[in-house]
Amino acid sequence: AGTGPHSLKWIASIAHREKILARLRQDEIEEDEYDEENFSLKGRVCTTSDYNSDDPEAYVECISNVAITNFTAVTAADGMRKTTLHSAARLSIANSTNSPGEIIIGNWDNVDFLLGRKFDTILADYLIGAIDGFSPYFQDLVFERLLQHLKP
C-alpha cells in the first residue's frame, strides 16, 4: 500500500468498514458526514441492484461490504515512516494491538525485499515519483517487481 494520506484514508475506510456499515444501518450517521477517523462516509450500504446496475454512479454512491485483514505500507525513508505511523495511528490502522497494518522501510530494487510475500491488492501511491530519489532508473522495472508480489 502507499504511504500517502489519501492511501491511508482509503485503507482506514476499509479497515473500519464494518463499523461504518453498522452505523449506516442504524441511521446513526448522515450522508456525507465525516467519521472521527477523518475519512469520508458517503452514501449508503450497497445492494445487489447497485452491483448489477448499468448506471456507473450507482456503485459510486454506496459503500461496499469489503474487508481488510492486514496491510503492509512501504516507504524508503525513516522520516516518512515516522510521519506515516503517526497518521496511521490517528486513523486507528497502525501502532496498536488490534491494528491491521505494518509500515516498513524498504527499497524495491533490493531483490530480497518482501521475498516470498504475496498480496491481494497492490496500491502504488506516489511510488513512481519516489523511486527517482531512491532508485534512479528503476521506474520502468518496478511494475515487474511489484507483479511478483501480486496473488493470482
N, C-alpha and C positions, 0 to 999 in steps of 0.2 A: 504494500500500500504506500501511497505517497505520504509525505510528512507535512504538507502544506495545510493551512487552516481549513480550507474547503474539503480536503480529503478527510480530515479528522471529523468534521461535522457530518460528512456522509457516513463514515464508519459509526459514529455515535448514533445517528438516526436508525441504523440497522441494529446495533447492539442493544438499543433501548426500545426496539420496535414493539415488543410485547406490552411494555408499559404504556407506550403511546396508543396502541390499538385498544387496550383495556380502557384507557381514559376516554378515547373517542366513543367507544361502545356505551360507556356510562354517561355520555354527554357532559363530562367534566371540563372539556375544553371547547373553545370555539374555533371555527375555521381561521386559518392564518395566525393563530396565536403562537407566541414563541415559548418554548419549554424552558425550564430552569437550566437545562444543559446547553442552552443557546443554539438550538438548531430549529429550523422551521418545521412547524406542523401544518401541512396544507391538505385540506380536503377531508376525505372520509375513508373508511375501510374499503378496499377493492372487493368487488363481487365478480362472479363468473362472467356476468354480462360485460363488465369492463374489459376483461381479458379477451373476450370474443368479439368485441365491438370493432367496426370498421373505422370508427372515429378516433383519430390519433390522440385527441385531447382527453378521451375517457380514461385512459390509463394514467396520464399525467396528473389528473385531478384526484387520484386516490392513493392511499398508502397500502402497498402490497404487504402480505404477511410472509416476509422472508426472515431469515435468522442468520446470525453470525456466531460461530463458536470461538474463533480466535483470529487474530491478525498479526502480521509482522510488518512493521514500518521500517524502512531503511533510509539512513542518511550517511553521508561520508564524513561529517564534521561533528565533533563533540559539542560545540556550541549550539548547533542546530538540534542535536539530540536533546540537550537540556531544555531548549525552548519548546520542542515538540512534547517532551514529557510533561512539562508544565501545562501546556494546552490540553493534552490528553487527560491529565488528572482533573482539570476543570470540567471536562466533558464526561468524567467517570468512566473512561475506557482504558485507563492505564494507571499504574502505580498504586494498585490496591489488591487485596486478596482475591476479590471477585472479578477483577478486570480481565477482559478477553485478549489484551494486547501486549505486545512487546515492541520496543523501539530500539533498534540496534544500529551500530556503526559498521559500515562495510563498503567495499568497492567492487563494482560489477566486473571489472577486468581481472579480478582475482578468481581464478578457476575453482578454487576450493570454497569460495564464499557461498554459503547456503547449500553446500554439496548434499545432494540427496533429498532436499526439501521440495515438496510439491504443494501447489496452491490451487484452489478452485478459481480464484479471480486474482488478476494482477492489475493494479492501478498504478500507472506510470506518471503520476502527477509531478510536474516540474523536472522530470528525470532527464530528458534530452538536453535541456539548457544547463542543468547542473553537471552533467558529465564533462562538459568542456573545461570546467575548473578542476576536476579531479582525475579525469582520464581522457585527456585530449586525443582526438582522432578515434574515439571508440563509439561515437554516436551511431554509425552505420552497423556496428556489430552487436549493440545492446539488445536488439529485438530477438536475435537468435539466442543470445544468452538468457533472456527472460523466458523464452519459449521452453527451454529445458526444465523450467520450474512450474510450468502450467500442467495441471492434471488433464488427461484426455477427456 
